[in-house]
């Protein structure tokens, strides 16, 4: 055991693990563990995938099946391990509905295929997600009938049988799903509170209602409109109703600033985040962590490393002493690569740092826009290196990674938050940023990884973590330069993990200035993109941009370059399907909302509006 500790534990952690072993008095216990280890809890089978559902179509069952099978290929990259489909006629026999599924097998690849069914097989479920409280929900069910699969998501369809439309509000996880009732013709769909998992809906030419993990099947299928299914909502249409209704089920108190009054509790912040990471270790497949070398991803990686050692002590599995794999990407010599390597050596991960060139990034732009289904500038800037990295990770046999999205929105981490005039306005901006995550960072993280059949999990957006950070008095999120506390953005999070006796991270990383991912991979990346766009988009192109793109008219050549590629992949049909309206617009500085532009008079100048963090004068390498 001692040699195993020496081999697998990084220097800062050896004292921690050894002291825990001594605390448990296990000089000989480790040998008993090796001979007869206690069984670690078996992970359920998460159902990360691509889903497609067509409800109340006028096509015949045979024609609808063929149409659905054809279109679901467009989301097969999300679930390359298996397919499933269920087609049913409505009770009147006048219309048909279908649910289809493309599976990414995280656990138990020989079973757990979808759609999943209720015990009497009258209801079918297609779902993309993972439900972390599935065991607790199973215990609440009155029906003792055994489940058919190991899937954590099967509890959704049985829960719907007992809880009805309230099932969505009871789920702790990231999900997007559709349930069809064969007997009544009812349809029930829901999306997780923040929109970690993507979901779109649309209307077919025959009045049918469509749901899909991505917009591609809706655009190709000729839907007359394409729109985002709002996070934190469920959709319900009773049998015979031509149109259903969207109902919000997630309305946390912190939507109002009056609820953000909690005092600073560093221990609660640390333990809540640790619990959020721990529940996301629910997987039996090789997994890793995206490690940019910034604060958020570094904390995720550090906590995973500690939890693995804790799990070893509890269950005696030597596999848990194997270092977790971490991954980073950047241009040669980028700040992210250097800091990621520093963190990896400190916490003891098996680290892989990949480089890319500006030209390789530019060559991938068209594929990135196709998979991310956006023309938002910062999403594409950051999504391109993430897309390239995800491909490398999947080629190594990894199927799941954790990432650090969400902390900047909940804890005011972006550099423009330095300009917030007071806590009330800061909190309102945080609420706006969280509400928009599904169109920006969550969209990027989900689609850039699932383009290669790689699942991403984001513990900072755990419901418990959301409550802990968003009910915090926003005055604790203000940056107060030169003071002993709050002298840097996200100070509360940094201080919560500032444990000098057992450090989580190197001090210089724990207190590293915020660097947006698109900047951290290397400043030449954004500069190179702008230079390339200047070559391929002419002044004449910009002059006609308002005519060609009346909605969210691009104001720069880089934006026009992305928008042109976007519409080559997703053209409007004769009905003006509105695909361009699924992408938000408006002025932004360093990823701010348009409202926050008011915080600095200089930002009202369009030439000083860029989503790069370097356009805030508090950045160490500011260009503003």
Residue, then its C-alpha position, 0 to 999 in steps of 0.5 A: x500500500x505504501x508503494x502504491x501511495x508513493x507511486x500514485x499520490x502527488x506530493x501535496x496529497x501524500x500526507x493527506x491520504x497517509x493521515x487518513x489511513x492512520x486515522x482509520x488505523x489501517x496498517x493491516x486493513x489495506x491487506x484485507x481490502x486487497x483480499x476482499x474489497x468492499x464493493x463500490x456502488x455500481x453506477x447506473x447507466x446514464x443516457x447521453x445521446x441524441x433524441x428526436x420526436x415527431x408528435x401528431x404527424x399526418x404521415x402513415x406509420x410506415x412513412x413516419x418511421x422512415x422519415x424519423x429514421x432518416x432524420x435521426x441520423x443527423x444526431x447520430x454523432x451524439x450517440x454512436x453506440x445504438x439506435x431505437x425508435x417507437x411509432x404509435x398511432x393516436x387513439x383516433x387513428x388520424x395521426x401518428x407519433x414517433x420517438x427515436x434515440x441515438x445512444x452513447x453507452x456510458x454503462x452496460x452497452x448490451x442493455x439499456x437501449x431506448x426508448x424506455x417504457x412504463x411497466x405496462x408499456x403504454x408510455x414511451x420515453x426518449x431521453x438525453x441525460x443523467x439523473x443523479x437522484x434516481x435512487x431516491x426517486x425509486x424509493x418514493x415510488x409506490x409501485x414495487x415493480x422491478x425496473x427493466x434496465x440499469x438506466x438512471x433515466x428509467x425512473x422518469x417514465x415510472x415517476x411520470x406515472x405516479x407524479x404526473x407533470x411534477x416529475x420534472x421538478x423532482x429530478x436532480x440532473x441534466x436532461x431533455x426528454x419526451x414521453x408519449x402516451x399510446x393510450x391517450x395521445x398525451x405528450x410530455x417533454x421537459x428540459x433541465x433547469x439551466x439547459x445543460x442539455x440541448x433541446x429544440x422544438x418546431x412545427x411541421x408542415x402538417x401541424x405536427x410538433x417536433x422535438x430534437x437534441x439539435x436543430x438539424x433534423x428540424x431544419x432538414x425536415x422542413x419545419x416552418x419554425x425552429x425554436x429553443x425549448x426553454x430550460x426549466x420548463x415542461x411541455x404538455x399537450x393532452x390527446x386531441x389538442x393541436x397545440x400544447x403549452x409550455x409551463x415553467x417548473x423551475x422558479x428559484x427564489x434567487x431570480x429576485x435580488x431580495x432572496x440574495x441575502x446569505x452571509x459568506x460561508x466558505x465551508x458551505x461553498x467548498x462542501x457543496x461544490x465537492x458534493x456536486x463533483x462527487x455525484x457526477x462521478x457516476x460512470x463505469x467508463x474511462x473518464x477525465x477532466x478538461x483542465x485549462x489551467x484556470x481557476x474553475x477547471x483546476x478546482x474540478x480536477x483537484x476535487x476529483x483527485x481527492x474524491x478518488x482517494x477518498x473512494x479508495x479508503x472507503x472501498x479499497x479499490x486500487x483502481x481509484x489510486x490511478x491518476x485521473x486523466x486531464x486534458x488541455x489545448x492551446x497554441x504553442x506557448x499559450x498561458x493555458x497550456x503552461x498553467x494546466x501543466x503546473x496544476x496537473x503536476x501539483x494534483x497528480x493527474x495523468x495530463x495530456x496537453x495538445x497544441x493546434x495552429x491558427x490555420x488548423x482552427x480556421x480549417x475547423x470553423x465550418x464543422x464547428x458552426x455546423x455542430x454548434x448551430x450558432x453564429x455567436x462570435x465568442x461561442x465559436x472562438x471558444x468552441x473551436x479549440x474545445x471541438x478539436x480537443x474533444x476529438x482527441x479525447x474521444x480517440x483515447x477511449x474516454x467517454x465522459x469529461x467534467x468541465x468548469x462552465x458556470x462559475x463565471x456566471x454565478x460568481x461574477x467571474x468575467x472581468x467586466x463585473x469589475x465595473x458593476x456599480x453595486x451588488x444589486x445590479x451585479x446580481x441582476x446581471x448574474x441572473x441574466x447570465x445564468x438564464x442565457x447559459x443555454x445559448x452560450x457556454x452550455x450550448x458550446x460545452x454540450x455540442x462541441x463534445x457530443x459532436x464526437x460522442x463525448x459527454x461533458x458534466x458541469x458541477x458548477x451548475x448543480x442545483x445545490x451549487x446554484x442555490x449556494x452561489x446565487x443566494x449569496x449576498x452579491x456584495x461578496x461578489x464585488x471586486x474591491x481592488x487593493x483591499x485585503x478581501x475581494x481583491x480579485x474576481x470570484x474571491x469567495x470561491x478562491x478563498x473557499x479552497x484556500x487551505x494552506x495546510x492541504x492546498x487544493x491548487x498552487x497559489x498562483x493558479x488559485x489566484x490567477x486572473x480570469x482568462x476567457x477560454x478563447x483568450x487563454x488558448x493563445x491571444x493569436x487565436x482571436x487575432x488570427x481569426x479576425x485577420x482571416x475574416x478580413x481577407x474573405x469578407x470584403x467591404x462590399x459584403x459588409x455594406x450588403x449585410x443589413x439586407x442579407x442578414x436583417x436579424x442580428x446584422x453582423x457588425x464586424x467582418x469576423x461576425x459576417x464570416x461566421x454568419x455566412x457559414x451558418x446560413x450555408x448549413x442552415x438556410x431558411x426555407x420558404x416559411x422563414x423557419x427562424x433558425x437565426x433567431x435561436x442565436x441571441x445578439x446585441x452588443x457585448x464587452x468581455x461576454x457581458x449582456x447588453x444591459x451591462x454595457x451601461x456600466x462604463x461609458x466608454x463601452x458605448x463606443x461600438x469600436x470598443x465592444x468585443x467579447x474578448x476579456x482583453x477589451x476590459x481595461x482591468x485585464x493584465x494584457x488589455x487592448x482597450 
